[in-house]
Amino acid sequence: MRSHPETPRVRTTVPSLLSFNEGDLADLEITDLAYGGAGIGRARGFVFLVRRALPGEAVRVRIVSRKPNYAEAEVVERLRPSPLALRPRCLSFAECGGCQWMNMAYEHQLDVKEGLVVEALERVGGLGEFALHRILRSPEIYHYRNKLELAFSEGPEGLTLGFHRVGSDKEIVDIPTCLIGTERMDEIARSARSLLADKRYGPAPEPEDGRQAPPGTRERDPRLLLKHLVVREGRRTGEVLVNLVTTPGHMPEERELARALMERCPYVVGVVRTIVHNERGSQGKQDRLLAGRERVRELLCGIRYDIAASAFFQVNTEQAETLYTRTRELALPRGRESVLDLYCGVGGLTLFLATRARRVTGVESSPEAVRCAGANASLNGVTNVRFVQAEARRFVRRLAATKKNYDVVTINPPRSGVHEDMIDSIPEIGPRRIVYVSCNPATLARDLSGLCSRGYCLTDVQPVDMFPHSFHVETIARLERTN
């Protein structure tokens, strides 16, 4: 990242590296921003990652976590303001961890994100020869999200519903309004707080005689059953789906609660309870329809999508159209290609690619997402697609074994990127072009480097800002076969 040489360096108050301990103070100049949102400062060669600090700013910090090669710190005093700083519009910004950069002008956010992508590709991937296209800005930078996930907590003052506090993975800050969500999301959150205020849901007690606990039995376990309130809004349709995520346990009058919420917010078309059977929530999910419909409808690039409560869909509707359009331009410059779309979700990109491709196969591991994808193809009368429920790397490995080829492979994996097995297998199915859509520059760089060592060349990199006021950045990368 670019530093700010016009600002003088501030002398640190810490005399040596060995004296750094949690709780110690140091005076720093912030020179860069790290992926994750923290400001970067250095004292005698030692790196500090400072929460809510901007380049050009001089700060006094307290070390909150000491690592072998760096320290995490929080600001205790701002000694000189950053030229990039502005007053955040959000009244909860100082304590809410939802947005990292609402105190920085949007144009500077774009510059930083583009720089983070380039830095990852060069430093992590060792990649330097490619066409970098200017980052595509979001049409809206406030109230742009079509999905908001709020966390439940319970404290001395009762039920809390909001986001994690800055620097904490446990404490929840109650948020009355969210500037990146919508007014309807705020209204639903207020209604949910009100309806749940006098209830305490948790795992039902086990009756001593082994019989099922009667309805309405109050729990004795202090753990809170409620985990998240997820609101998904169709920006082009006005429909809203509410998803109540809980741990297993008895919820007295859960259907009455859902109907009451729909009465208060008549634009809500359905309420779904998702029961998560483990802490990480990656396995053992069970969706239960409490009232109304189990899917919400959205329009994107002229295509209608029905989206289930737990299914993945891009959270910025307007910018998703830009993302899909640019991806199709890079993937299908001639049209009529055969395409393998990996990690296809509910078919968002798959169906859009099908408008130009000869045929498209979408691969997704989630059974519910595949059901949605098939229904969406039928809903739009798209006949040149098929969807397969499978783990992507195993499916590609089977294709390689059968020598079945595709002209183009598109990849849109989770933040962890793709498995090394798939990096080995993709070249064996013969695509002349690979287009990789990523939300994590580091894993993108790692995977692109692997593909470039297997007969491909990185030609184009297109950053896309899907998440204004956060450090997250989407990137589209195109690779062409060299041999």
FENMOUR-V75571 format. One record per residue. N is the residue number from 0. PHI is phi in whole degrees, -180 to 180 (NA if undefined). OMEGA is omega in radians with two decimals (NA if undefined). Layout:
N|PHI|OMEGA + N|PHI|OMEGA
This chain:
0|NA|-3.12 + 1|-77|3.11 + 2|-90|-3.10 + 3|-122|-3.05 + 4|-68|-3.09 + 5|-73|-3.14 + 6|-101|-3.09 + 7|-69|3.12 + 8|-75|3.13 + 9|-94|-3.11 + 10|-69|3.12 + 11|-75|3.09 + 12|-93|-3.12 + 13|-95|-2.99 + 14|-75|-3.09 + 15|-155|-3.13 + 16|-63|-3.06 + 17|-68|-3.09 + 18|-87|-3.14 + 19|-69|3.06 + 20|-143|3.08 + 21|-60|-3.11 + 22|97|3.13 + 23|-70|3.10 + 24|-104|3.05 + 25|-151|3.04 + 26|-101|-3.03 + 27|-136|2.86 + 28|-107|3.10 + 29|-87|-3.06 + 30|-109|-3.05 + 31|-144|3.01 + 32|-122|-3.13 + 33|-97|2.98 + 34|-65|-2.96 + 35|120|3.00 + 36|101|-3.07 + 37|-76|3.00 + 38|-78|-3.13 + 39|-107|3.03 + 40|-131|-3.12 + 41|-133|3.05 + 42|-133|-3.13 + 43|52|3.08 + 44|87|-3.14 + 45|-94|-3.02 + 46|-95|3.02 + 47|-116|2.97 + 48|-105|-2.95 + 49|-114|3.14 + 50|-67|3.03 + 51|56|3.06 + 52|-125|-3.03 + 53|-118|3.11 + 54|-57|-3.12 + 55|89|-3.09 + 56|-93|3.00 + 57|-103|-3.02 + 58|-137|2.91 + 59|-102|-3.02 + 60|-124|3.01 + 61|-115|3.13 + 62|-74|3.13 + 63|-106|3.11 + 64|-154|-3.10 + 65|-104|3.09 + 66|-107|-3.14 + 67|-59|-3.03 + 68|-116|3.13 + 69|-161|3.09 + 70|-130|2.99 + 71|-94|-3.02 + 72|-143|3.07 + 73|-123|-3.11 + 74|-78|3.02 + 75|-109|3.10 + 76|-158|3.09 + 77|-99|-3.04 + 78|-87|3.11 + 79|-152|-3.08 + 80|-73|3.05 + 81|-83|3.05 + 82|-67|3.14 + 83|-91|-2.97 + 84|-78|2.96 + 85|-142|-3.14 + 86|-75|-3.13 + 87|-68|3.11 + 88|-72|-3.09 + 89|-78|-3.14 + 90|-73|-3.13 + 91|-99|-3.00 + 92|-59|-3.05 + 93|-62|-3.09 + 94|-115|-3.10 + 95|-84|-3.14 + 96|-91|-3.07 + 97|-67|3.14 + 98|-116|-3.11 + 99|-97|-2.93 + 100|-125|3.10 + 101|-70|3.08 + 102|-93|-3.14 + 103|-127|-3.13 + 104|-56|-3.02 + 105|-62|3.14 + 106|-60|3.10 + 107|-71|3.06 + 108|-58|-3.14 + 109|-63|3.12 + 110|-60|-3.12 + 111|-65|-3.11 + 112|-64|3.10 + 113|-61|3.12 + 114|-65|3.12 + 115|-64|3.10 + 116|-64|-3.12 + 117|-63|-3.13 + 118|-61|3.14 + 119|-64|-3.12 + 120|-63|-3.10 + 121|-78|-3.02 + 122|-83|-3.10 + 123|-82|-3.04 + 124|-93|-3.08 + 125|65|-3.06 + 126|-108|-3.09 + 127|-137|-3.06 + 128|-104|3.10 + 129|-160|3.09 + 130|-87|3.10 + 131|-95|3.11 + 132|-94|-3.11 + 133|-57|-3.12 + 134|-56|-3.14 + 135|-90|-3.07 + 136|-78|3.12 + 137|-76|3.10 + 138|-61|3.10 + 139|-124|3.10 + 140|-113|2.98 + 141|-125|3.10 + 142|55|-3.07 + 143|-98|-3.02 + 144|-81|3.03 + 145|-97|3.12 + 146|-145|3.11 + 147|-135|-3.14 + 148|-117|-3.14 + 149|-106|-3.10 + 150|-103|3.06 + 151|-90|2.98 + 152|-152|3.12 + 153|-134|-3.12 + 154|-128|-3.11 + 155|-59|-3.10 + 156|-96|3.09 + 157|106|-3.03 + 158|-73|3.09 + 159|-117|3.13 + 160|-138|-3.10 + 161|-179|-3.11 + 162|-119|3.11 + 163|-66|3.07 + 164|-67|3.11 + 165|-53|3.09 + 166|81|-3.11 + 167|-126|3.04 + 168|-104|-3.12 + 169|-125|-3.04 + 170|-77|-3.12 + 171|-107|3.09 + 172|-98|3.11 + 173|-69|-3.06 + 174|-115|-3.13 + 175|-71|3.12 + 176|-151|-3.11 + 177|-121|-3.05 + 178|-77|3.06 + 179|-99|2.99 + 180|-91|-3.11 + 181|-116|3.12 + 182|-62|3.11 + 183|-65|3.10 + 184|-63|3.08 + 185|-62|-3.12 + 186|-65|3.12 + 187|-65|3.12 + 188|-62|3.11 + 189|-63|3.14 + 190|-65|3.13 + 191|-64|3.09 + 192|-57|-3.09 + 193|-64|-3.09 + 194|-70|-3.07 + 195|-98|-2.98 + 196|-59|-3.06 + 197|-99|-3.13 + 198|-116|3.05 + 199|-137|-3.08 + 200|-91|3.08 + 201|-160|3.12 + 202|-56|-3.11 + 203|-66|3.12 + 204|-66|3.10 + 205|-82|3.11 + 206|-62|-3.09 + 207|-65|-3.11 + 208|-91|3.08 + 209|86|3.13 + 210|-79|3.14 + 211|-67|3.12 + 212|-65|-3.14 + 213|-68|3.10 + 214|-56|3.10 + 215|88|3.13 + 216|-64|3.13 + 217|-78|-3.09 + 218|-77|3.09 + 219|-110|3.14 + 220|-75|-3.10 + 221|-72|3.13 + 222|-65|3.13 + 223|-84|3.13 + 224|-74|-3.11 + 225|-70|3.13 + 226|-112|-3.07 + 227|-141|2.92 + 228|-112|-3.11 + 229|-112|-3.14 + 230|-116|3.13 + 231|-118|-3.05 + 232|-118|2.99 + 233|-77|-3.04 + 234|-66|-3.11 + 235|-97|-3.10 + 236|-115|-3.10 + 237|82|3.13 + 238|-80|3.14 + 239|-133|3.07 + 240|-116|3.13 + 241|-108|-3.11 + 242|-122|3.11 + 243|-98|-3.09 + 244|-97|-3.07 + 245|-137|2.90 + 246|-85|3.11 + 247|-62|3.12 + 248|156|-3.10 + 249|-82|3.06 + 250|-113|3.13 + 251|-58|3.04 + 252|58|-3.11 + 253|-65|-3.13 + 254|-73|3.07 + 255|-64|3.09 + 256|-61|-3.13 + 257|-64|-3.14 + 258|-66|3.11 + 259|-64|3.11 + 260|-65|3.13 + 261|-68|3.08 + 262|-69|3.12 + 263|-71|-3.10 + 264|-124|-2.98 + 265|-65|3.09 + 266|-80|3.08 + 267|-74|-3.08 + 268|-95|3.14 + 269|-171|3.06 + 270|-129|-3.11 + 271|-121|3.00 + 272|-101|3.06 + 273|-106|-3.13 + 274|-97|-3.10 + 275|-103|-3.02 + 276|-97|3.03 + 277|-145|-3.00 + 278|-66|-3.08 + 279|-77|3.09 + 280|77|-3.09 + 281|-85|-3.13 + 282|-136|3.01 + 283|71|3.07 + 284|-83|3.10 + 285|-135|3.11 + 286|-94|3.13 + 287|-131|3.13 + 288|-75|-3.14 + 289|-97|-3.14 + 290|-165|3.06 + 291|72|-3.09 + 292|-101|-3.12 + 293|-98|3.13 + 294|-136|3.08 + 295|-115|-3.10 + 296|-101|3.09 + 297|-136|3.07 + 298|-115|-3.12 + 299|-146|-3.14 + 300|55|3.13 + 301|78|-3.12 + 302|-109|3.13 + 303|-91|3.13 + 304|-129|2.93 + 305|-100|-2.98 + 306|-121|3.11 + 307|-77|-3.05 + 308|-58|-3.04 + 309|-96|-3.06 + 310|-78|3.09 + 311|-81|3.01 + 312|-153|-3.12 + 313|-58|-2.98 + 314|-86|3.14 + 315|-116|-3.00 + 316|-59|-3.08 + 317|-63|-3.12 + 318|-76|3.07 + 319|-63|3.08 + 320|-63|3.07 + 321|-65|3.14 + 322|-60|-3.11 + 323|-66|-3.12 + 324|-63|-3.13 + 325|-68|3.10 + 326|-63|3.13 + 327|-66|3.10 + 328|-60|-3.11 + 329|-77|-3.07 + 330|-85|-2.98 + 331|-128|-3.12 + 332|-66|-3.12 + 333|-101|-3.05 + 334|83|3.08 + 335|71|3.08 + 336|-81|2.95 + 337|-92|-2.97 + 338|-128|2.96 + 339|-110|-3.10 + 340|-106|-3.07 + 341|-93|-3.06 + 342|61|-2.94 + 343|-83|3.14 + 344|61|-3.12 + 345|-86|3.09 + 346|91|-3.09 + 347|-55|3.13 + 348|-75|-3.08 + 349|-56|-3.09 + 350|-68|3.11 + 351|-71|3.07 + 352|-63|-3.10 + 353|-65|3.11 + 354|-69|3.13 + 355|-122|-3.07 + 356|-77|3.06 + 357|-72|3.06 + 358|-155|-3.11 + 359|-135|3.01 + 360|-113|3.10 + 361|-101|-3.11 + 362|-122|-3.09 + 363|-151|-3.09 + 364|-84|-3.08 + 365|-78|3.12 + 366|-60|-3.12 + 367|-65|3.12 + 368|-64|3.13 + 369|-66|3.07 + 370|-62|3.09 + 371|-62|-3.11 + 372|-62|3.11 + 373|-63|3.10 + 374|-65|3.13 + 375|-68|3.07 + 376|-62|3.12 + 377|-66|-3.13 + 378|-59|-3.09 + 379|-101|3.12 + 380|67|-3.14 + 381|-89|-3.04 + 382|-113|-3.10 + 383|-99|3.07 + 384|-129|2.92 + 385|-141|-3.10 + 386|-120|-3.09 + 387|-125|3.03 + 388|-87|-3.11 + 389|-168|2.97 + 390|-73|-2.96 + 391|-56|-3.05 + 392|-67|3.12 + 393|-72|3.11 + 394|-65|3.13 + 395|-64|3.12 + 396|-63|3.10 + 397|-66|3.09 + 398|-61|-3.13 + 399|-62|-3.13 + 400|-68|-3.12 + 401|-94|3.10 + 402|62|3.10 + 403|-88|-3.01 + 404|-111|3.01 + 405|-130|3.10 + 406|-73|-3.04 + 407|-135|2.99 + 408|-119|3.01 + 409|-110|-3.05 + 410|-132|3.08 + 411|-137|-2.98 + 412|-83|3.00 + 413|-68|-3.05 + 414|-59|-3.11 + 415|-73|3.14 + 416|81|-3.07 + 417|-108|-3.14 + 418|-74|-3.12 + 419|-60|3.08 + 420|-56|-3.09 + 421|-73|3.05 + 422|-59|3.10 + 423|-73|-2.98 + 424|-83|-3.06 + 425|-57|3.13 + 426|-60|-3.09 + 427|-75|3.08 + 428|-98|2.88 + 429|76|-3.14 + 430|-68|3.06 + 431|-82|-3.13 + 432|-143|3.05 + 433|-126|3.06 + 434|-120|-3.02 + 435|-112|3.10 + 436|-107|-2.98 + 437|-134|3.02 + 438|-108|-3.12 + 439|-138|-3.08 + 440|-58|-3.08 + 441|-69|3.13 + 442|-71|3.03 + 443|-60|-3.12 + 444|-61|3.12 + 445|-60|-3.08 + 446|-72|3.09 + 447|-63|3.10 + 448|-60|3.11 + 449|-64|3.13 + 450|-69|3.12 + 451|-68|3.09 + 452|-83|-3.12 + 453|-121|2.99 + 454|101|3.13 + 455|-123|3.14 + 456|-127|3.08 + 457|-74|-3.08 + 458|-109|-3.03 + 459|-138|3.06 + 460|-131|-3.10 + 461|-126|3.02 + 462|-71|3.13 + 463|-135|3.14 + 464|-89|3.09 + 465|-93|-2.94 + 466|-135|3.11 + 467|-54|3.10 + 468|76|3.03 + 469|-124|3.13 + 470|-80|-3.06 + 471|-69|3.12 + 472|-147|3.07 + 473|-93|-3.14 + 474|-138|3.02 + 475|-106|3.13 + 476|-126|3.10 + 477|-112|3.06 + 478|-121|3.09 + 479|-118|3.12 + 480|-70|-3.08 + 481|-93|-3.06 + 482|-115|NA
